[in-house]
Amino acid sequence: MISNQVLQNTIEGLKEISRTDLCIMDVKGKVLASTFAEDVPVFVEVKAFAESQAESQLVKGYQYFKVSDDNQLDYILVVYGDNEDTYMIGKLAAFQIQSLIVAYKERFDKDSFIKNLLLDNLLLVDIYNRAKKLHIEADVRRVVFILEVRQEKEHHSVENVKALFHGKSGDFITAVDEKSIIIVKELAEDEGYEEMDKLARSILDSLGIDKQSGSHIAYGAIVRELKEVSRSYKEARMALDVGKIFFGERDVIAYSSLGIGRLIYQLPIPLCKMFIREIFESKSPDDFDEEILTTIDKFFENSLNVSETSRQLYIHRNTLVYRLDKLQKSTGLDLRVFEDAITFKIALMVVRYMKYMETLEY
């Protein structure tokens, strides 16, 4: 239903043009919006008019008009005056309000359709039938973004995000939970992932979100059919979760850039525990001191380059070699050997994933 404020703004605009007072009531005679300077008198005739077959009626100097949608009476419009000009103004105002009803209804229907599409709540035949009725193109390129903000939702509302897209008809902005804002973006043929990364960054910048805020935006793969939009949404959702686990420093996360983290995220926890036991036996990466963990991270960061790692850690090369030897004795893995390094890296990622899943249980 249209808000009373929108109705008020509409008839105030009409009054400014026509210099005629108008009032909108519900079918029971309750005033919803009015431009009358004084309190609107009780129009006892409203109920009788609502129950009659007439579409308009002149009673005691007031013109009454019905505003309906799909044969259902929504409002009664009352216009002050009993001449032909007043009648014409009333007809135009009733038409304007009826157009608003249709527009708001279509907007609501589209939002509902997009939400159900994202959540896989529609049969394939329903997707295309409803899209056709709502004038939504089926065969265009699209991608789904998920914006998750740490601040209060009202500061970065759906309406604020919509304003960034200037009401483009092919784009849809909605929300399926309290934390996230969903953007279904229609793309041109020449737009690819590089443009998506720039767009994601511009959304954060336009909303004044910086890296220190803890907010993230993720996007899925580009799809070509309407039925695949839910897949892009699931990928964006996964990118958001995987990004939090393995790429906490990133505020823009693409599904296509998740790498091995995407595979680890889909592993069952019992399998992860078994893998960690096989690699570390009774030990755990949690048992390593901060010095060793920092050394490991820097060593991987520098692609197993001993010289560069020791330089960045401000330690002698032999000191780094000593730490790596100590780690090898403890775990049986030599990080200078590529295969052992890969195994250790995956193990660390698995442990991080397990810790993240534990936090979700509490």
Secondary structure as a PSIPRED ss2 file (coil, helix, strand):
# PSIPRED VFORMAT (PSIPRED V4.0)

   1 M C   1.000  0.000  0.000
   2 I C   1.000  0.000  0.000
   3 S C   1.000  0.000  0.000
   4 N H   0.000  1.000  0.000
   5 Q H   0.000  1.000  0.000
   6 V H   0.000  1.000  0.000
   7 L H   0.000  1.000  0.000
   8 Q H   0.000  1.000  0.000
   9 N H   0.000  1.000  0.000
  10 T H   0.000  1.000  0.000
  11 I H   0.000  1.000  0.000
  12 E H   0.000  1.000  0.000
  13 G H   0.000  1.000  0.000
  14 L H   0.000  1.000  0.000
  15 K H   0.000  1.000  0.000
  16 E H   0.000  1.000  0.000
  17 I H   0.000  1.000  0.000
  18 S H   0.000  1.000  0.000
  19 R C   1.000  0.000  0.000
  20 T C   1.000  0.000  0.000
  21 D C   1.000  0.000  0.000
  22 L E   0.000  0.000  1.000
  23 C E   0.000  0.000  1.000
  24 I E   0.000  0.000  1.000
  25 M E   0.000  0.000  1.000
  26 D C   1.000  0.000  0.000
  27 V C   1.000  0.000  0.000
  28 K C   1.000  0.000  0.000
  29 G C   1.000  0.000  0.000
  30 K C   1.000  0.000  0.000
  31 V E   0.000  0.000  1.000
  32 L E   0.000  0.000  1.000
  33 A E   0.000  0.000  1.000
  34 S E   0.000  0.000  1.000
  35 T C   1.000  0.000  0.000
  36 F C   1.000  0.000  0.000
  37 A C   1.000  0.000  0.000
  38 E C   1.000  0.000  0.000
  39 D C   1.000  0.000  0.000
  40 V C   1.000  0.000  0.000
  41 P C   1.000  0.000  0.000
  42 V C   1.000  0.000  0.000
  43 F C   1.000  0.000  0.000
  44 V C   1.000  0.000  0.000
  45 E H   0.000  1.000  0.000
  46 V H   0.000  1.000  0.000
  47 K H   0.000  1.000  0.000
  48 A H   0.000  1.000  0.000
  49 F H   0.000  1.000  0.000
  50 A H   0.000  1.000  0.000
  51 E H   0.000  1.000  0.000
  52 S C   1.000  0.000  0.000
  53 Q C   1.000  0.000  0.000
  54 A C   1.000  0.000  0.000
  55 E C   1.000  0.000  0.000
  56 S E   0.000  0.000  1.000
  57 Q E   0.000  0.000  1.000
  58 L E   0.000  0.000  1.000
  59 V E   0.000  0.000  1.000
  60 K C   1.000  0.000  0.000
  61 G C   1.000  0.000  0.000
  62 Y E   0.000  0.000  1.000
  63 Q E   0.000  0.000  1.000
  64 Y E   0.000  0.000  1.000
  65 F E   0.000  0.000  1.000
  66 K E   0.000  0.000  1.000
  67 V E   0.000  0.000  1.000
  68 S E   0.000  0.000  1.000
  69 D E   0.000  0.000  1.000
  70 D C   1.000  0.000  0.000
  71 N C   1.000  0.000  0.000
  72 Q E   0.000  0.000  1.000
  73 L E   0.000  0.000  1.000
  74 D E   0.000  0.000  1.000
  75 Y E   0.000  0.000  1.000
  76 I E   0.000  0.000  1.000
  77 L E   0.000  0.000  1.000
  78 V E   0.000  0.000  1.000
  79 V E   0.000  0.000  1.000
  80 Y E   0.000  0.000  1.000
  81 G C   1.000  0.000  0.000
  82 D C   1.000  0.000  0.000
  83 N C   1.000  0.000  0.000
  84 E H   0.000  1.000  0.000
  85 D H   0.000  1.000  0.000
  86 T H   0.000  1.000  0.000
  87 Y H   0.000  1.000  0.000
  88 M H   0.000  1.000  0.000
  89 I H   0.000  1.000  0.000
  90 G H   0.000  1.000  0.000
  91 K H   0.000  1.000  0.000
  92 L H   0.000  1.000  0.000
  93 A H   0.000  1.000  0.000
  94 A H   0.000  1.000  0.000
  95 F H   0.000  1.000  0.000
  96 Q H   0.000  1.000  0.000
  97 I H   0.000  1.000  0.000
  98 Q H   0.000  1.000  0.000
  99 S H   0.000  1.000  0.000
 100 L H   0.000  1.000  0.000
 101 I H   0.000  1.000  0.000
 102 V H   0.000  1.000  0.000
 103 A H   0.000  1.000  0.000
 104 Y H   0.000  1.000  0.000
 105 K H   0.000  1.000  0.000
 106 E H   0.000  1.000  0.000
 107 R H   0.000  1.000  0.000
 108 F H   0.000  1.000  0.000
 109 D H   0.000  1.000  0.000
 110 K H   0.000  1.000  0.000
 111 D H   0.000  1.000  0.000
 112 S H   0.000  1.000  0.000
 113 F H   0.000  1.000  0.000
 114 I H   0.000  1.000  0.000
 115 K H   0.000  1.000  0.000
 116 N H   0.000  1.000  0.000
 117 L H   0.000  1.000  0.000
 118 L H   0.000  1.000  0.000
 119 L C   1.000  0.000  0.000
 120 D C   1.000  0.000  0.000
 121 N C   1.000  0.000  0.000
 122 L C   1.000  0.000  0.000
 123 L C   1.000  0.000  0.000
 124 L H   0.000  1.000  0.000
 125 V H   0.000  1.000  0.000
 126 D H   0.000  1.000  0.000
 127 I H   0.000  1.000  0.000
 128 Y H   0.000  1.000  0.000
 129 N H   0.000  1.000  0.000
 130 R H   0.000  1.000  0.000
 131 A H   0.000  1.000  0.000
 132 K H   0.000  1.000  0.000
 133 K H   0.000  1.000  0.000
 134 L C   1.000  0.000  0.000
 135 H C   1.000  0.000  0.000
 136 I C   1.000  0.000  0.000
 137 E C   1.000  0.000  0.000
 138 A C   1.000  0.000  0.000
 139 D C   1.000  0.000  0.000
 140 V C   1.000  0.000  0.000
 141 R E   0.000  0.000  1.000
 142 R E   0.000  0.000  1.000
 143 V E   0.000  0.000  1.000
 144 V E   0.000  0.000  1.000
 145 F E   0.000  0.000  1.000
 146 I E   0.000  0.000  1.000
 147 L E   0.000  0.000  1.000
 148 E E   0.000  0.000  1.000
 149 V C   1.000  0.000  0.000
 150 R C   1.000  0.000  0.000
 151 Q C   1.000  0.000  0.000
 152 E C   1.000  0.000  0.000
 153 K H   0.000  1.000  0.000
 154 E H   0.000  1.000  0.000
 155 H H   0.000  1.000  0.000
 156 H H   0.000  1.000  0.000
 157 S C   1.000  0.000  0.000
 158 V H   0.000  1.000  0.000
 159 E H   0.000  1.000  0.000
 160 N H   0.000  1.000  0.000
 161 V H   0.000  1.000  0.000
 162 K H   0.000  1.000  0.000
 163 A H   0.000  1.000  0.000
 164 L H   0.000  1.000  0.000
 165 F C   1.000  0.000  0.000
 166 H C   1.000  0.000  0.000
 167 G C   1.000  0.000  0.000
 168 K C   1.000  0.000  0.000
 169 S C   1.000  0.000  0.000
 170 G C   1.000  0.000  0.000
 171 D C   1.000  0.000  0.000
 172 F E   0.000  0.000  1.000
 173 I E   0.000  0.000  1.000
 174 T E   0.000  0.000  1.000
 175 A C   1.000  0.000  0.000
 176 V C   1.000  0.000  0.000
 177 D C   1.000  0.000  0.000
 178 E C   1.000  0.000  0.000
 179 K C   1.000  0.000  0.000
 180 S E   0.000  0.000  1.000
 181 I E   0.000  0.000  1.000
 182 I E   0.000  0.000  1.000
 183 I E   0.000  0.000  1.000
 184 V E   0.000  0.000  1.000
 185 K E   0.000  0.000  1.000
 186 E E   0.000  0.000  1.000
 187 L E   0.000  0.000  1.000
 188 A C   1.000  0.000  0.000
 189 E C   1.000  0.000  0.000
 190 D C   1.000  0.000  0.000
 191 E C   1.000  0.000  0.000
 192 G C   1.000  0.000  0.000
 193 Y H   0.000  1.000  0.000
 194 E H   0.000  1.000  0.000
 195 E H   0.000  1.000  0.000
 196 M H   0.000  1.000  0.000
 197 D H   0.000  1.000  0.000
 198 K H   0.000  1.000  0.000
 199 L H   0.000  1.000  0.000
 200 A H   0.000  1.000  0.000
 201 R H   0.000  1.000  0.000
 202 S H   0.000  1.000  0.000
 203 I H   0.000  1.000  0.000
 204 L H   0.000  1.000  0.000
 205 D H   0.000  1.000  0.000
 206 S H   0.000  1.000  0.000
 207 L C   1.000  0.000  0.000
 208 G C   1.000  0.000  0.000
 209 I C   1.000  0.000  0.000
 210 D C   1.000  0.000  0.000
 211 K H   0.000  1.000  0.000
 212 Q H   0.000  1.000  0.000
 213 S H   0.000  1.000  0.000
 214 G C   1.000  0.000  0.000
 215 S C   1.000  0.000  0.000
 216 H E   0.000  0.000  1.000
 217 I E   0.000  0.000  1.000
 218 A E   0.000  0.000  1.000
 219 Y E   0.000  0.000  1.000
 220 G C   1.000  0.000  0.000
 221 A C   1.000  0.000  0.000
 222 I C   1.000  0.000  0.000
 223 V E   0.000  0.000  1.000
 224 R C   1.000  0.000  0.000
 225 E C   1.000  0.000  0.000
 226 L H   0.000  1.000  0.000
 227 K H   0.000  1.000  0.000
 228 E H   0.000  1.000  0.000
 229 V H   0.000  1.000  0.000
 230 S H   0.000  1.000  0.000
 231 R H   0.000  1.000  0.000
 232 S H   0.000  1.000  0.000
 233 Y H   0.000  1.000  0.000
 234 K H   0.000  1.000  0.000
 235 E H   0.000  1.000  0.000
 236 A H   0.000  1.000  0.000
 237 R H   0.000  1.000  0.000
 238 M H   0.000  1.000  0.000
 239 A H   0.000  1.000  0.000
 240 L H   0.000  1.000  0.000
 241 D H   0.000  1.000  0.000
 242 V H   0.000  1.000  0.000
 243 G H   0.000  1.000  0.000
 244 K H   0.000  1.000  0.000
 245 I H   0.000  1.000  0.000
 246 F H   0.000  1.000  0.000
 247 F C   1.000  0.000  0.000
 248 G C   1.000  0.000  0.000
 249 E C   1.000  0.000  0.000
 250 R C   1.000  0.000  0.000
 251 D C   1.000  0.000  0.000
 252 V E   0.000  0.000  1.000
 253 I E   0.000  0.000  1.000
 254 A E   0.000  0.000  1.000
 255 Y H   0.000  1.000  0.000
 256 S H   0.000  1.000  0.000
 257 S H   0.000  1.000  0.000
 258 L C   1.000  0.000  0.000
 259 G C   1.000  0.000  0.000
 260 I H   0.000  1.000  0.000
 261 G H   0.000  1.000  0.000
 262 R H   0.000  1.000  0.000
 263 L H   0.000  1.000  0.000
 264 I H   0.000  1.000  0.000
 265 Y H   0.000  1.000  0.000
 266 Q C   1.000  0.000  0.000
 267 L C   1.000  0.000  0.000
 268 P C   1.000  0.000  0.000
 269 I H   0.000  1.000  0.000
 270 P H   0.000  1.000  0.000
 271 L H   0.000  1.000  0.000
 272 C H   0.000  1.000  0.000
 273 K H   0.000  1.000  0.000
 274 M H   0.000  1.000  0.000
 275 F H   0.000  1.000  0.000
 276 I H   0.000  1.000  0.000
 277 R H   0.000  1.000  0.000
 278 E H   0.000  1.000  0.000
 279 I H   0.000  1.000  0.000
 280 F H   0.000  1.000  0.000
 281 E C   1.000  0.000  0.000
 282 S C   1.000  0.000  0.000
 283 K C   1.000  0.000  0.000
 284 S C   1.000  0.000  0.000
 285 P H   0.000  1.000  0.000
 286 D H   0.000  1.000  0.000
 287 D H   0.000  1.000  0.000
 288 F C   1.000  0.000  0.000
 289 D C   1.000  0.000  0.000
 290 E H   0.000  1.000  0.000
 291 E H   0.000  1.000  0.000
 292 I H   0.000  1.000  0.000
 293 L H   0.000  1.000  0.000
 294 T H   0.000  1.000  0.000
 295 T H   0.000  1.000  0.000
 296 I H   0.000  1.000  0.000
 297 D H   0.000  1.000  0.000
 298 K H   0.000  1.000  0.000
 299 F H   0.000  1.000  0.000
 300 F H   0.000  1.000  0.000
 301 E H   0.000  1.000  0.000
 302 N C   1.000  0.000  0.000
 303 S C   1.000  0.000  0.000
 304 L C   1.000  0.000  0.000
 305 N C   1.000  0.000  0.000
 306 V H   0.000  1.000  0.000
 307 S H   0.000  1.000  0.000
 308 E H   0.000  1.000  0.000
 309 T H   0.000  1.000  0.000
 310 S H   0.000  1.000  0.000
 311 R H   0.000  1.000  0.000
 312 Q H   0.000  1.000  0.000
 313 L H   0.000  1.000  0.000
 314 Y C   1.000  0.000  0.000
 315 I C   1.000  0.000  0.000
 316 H C   1.000  0.000  0.000
 317 R H   0.000  1.000  0.000
 318 N H   0.000  1.000  0.000
 319 T H   0.000  1.000  0.000
 320 L H   0.000  1.000  0.000
 321 V H   0.000  1.000  0.000
 322 Y H   0.000  1.000  0.000
 323 R H   0.000  1.000  0.000
 324 L H   0.000  1.000  0.000
 325 D H   0.000  1.000  0.000
 326 K H   0.000  1.000  0.000
 327 L H   0.000  1.000  0.000
 328 Q H   0.000  1.000  0.000
 329 K H   0.000  1.000  0.000
 330 S H   0.000  1.000  0.000
 331 T H   0.000  1.000  0.000
 332 G C   1.000  0.000  0.000
 333 L C   1.000  0.000  0.000
 334 D C   1.000  0.000  0.000
 335 L C   1.000  0.000  0.000
 336 R C   1.000  0.000  0.000
 337 V C   1.000  0.000  0.000
 338 F H   0.000  1.000  0.000
 339 E H   0.000  1.000  0.000
 340 D H   0.000  1.000  0.000
 341 A H   0.000  1.000  0.000
 342 I H   0.000  1.000  0.000
 343 T H   0.000  1.000  0.000
 344 F H   0.000  1.000  0.000
 345 K H   0.000  1.000  0.000
 346 I H   0.000  1.000  0.000
 347 A H   0.000  1.000  0.000
 348 L H   0.000  1.000  0.000
 349 M H   0.000  1.000  0.000
 350 V H   0.000  1.000  0.000
 351 V H   0.000  1.000  0.000
 352 R H   0.000  1.000  0.000
 353 Y H   0.000  1.000  0.000
 354 M H   0.000  1.000  0.000
 355 K H   0.000  1.000  0.000
 356 Y H   0.000  1.000  0.000
 357 M H   0.000  1.000  0.000
 358 E H   0.000  1.000  0.000
 359 T H   0.000  1.000  0.000
 360 L H   0.000  1.000  0.000
 361 E H   0.000  1.000  0.000
 362 Y C   1.000  0.000  0.000
